[in-house]
Amino acid sequence: MIYKVADYDTAHEIVEDNRFLEWDGYDIVTWRKNPGALMDKRGAFRDGAWGLLYRYPLQDDGTWNIPEIYYD
């Protein structure tokens, strides 16, 4: 997977424009339904279903590394 660096303003635009992304504190997260997530360390139970939670944390330099697929 190819990642791109996003600054504060770019990260907010990407999250606003993408229905799969949301904020969790300072981290950007996405959740995808997956029945196998029950036994995965990224597994999370939401809305009555198991899924994988992918977290893109804030880096020490104040940027986020976000997968290229979420950019326009």
N, C-alpha and C positions, 0 to 999 in steps of 0.2 A: 504494500500500500504506500502510495506517495503522500507525504505530508507537506503542507505549506504553513509558513509562519504567519500568524495574524496578530496585529496589534489590537489595542483596546477597541477602537472604533470599528475596525474590520470584523472583529469577533462578534460585536453586538449586531452588526448588520447581518452576518451569516446566521446567527441564531434567530433573529427576527424573520429572516426570509426562508427558513427551513423548518418545516413542521416536525421533523424528526429530532431536532436538537432542542435542548432546554438548559437552563442554568441550574446548578446545584452548588450554591455558595459561589465560589470563584471558578469552579470547574464547569466545563461544558460536557454534557452527557447525552447519550442516545440509548434508547432501549428498543430491542427487536425481539418480538415473540419467538420463542424457541422452546419446545417441550423438553429438550435435553439440558436446559439450563438448570434444572433441579440439582444436578451433580457438578455444576461448573462453579469455579470461584467467582465468576462474574455474574452468576445467577441472581435474579431479582424477581420477586413476585409482585405484579401490578395488575390491577383491574381483573383479578380472577384468573390470571395466566402467568406462566413462567416465561422469562425472557432473559436475554443477555444485555447487561448494562456496560456500555463502553464509555470510559471516562477520559477526557482530554484536559489534564490539569494545567493550571497557571504555572508557567515556567519562572525561574528565578529572575529572568530579565524582563518580566511583565508581559510576555507574549504567550500565545497558545499555539501548539502544533496540531492543526486540524486536517483531517484527510481531504485530499484534493476534490473528492466527489461532492463535497458540500459547498464548494465554490460555484458561482454561476458560470 
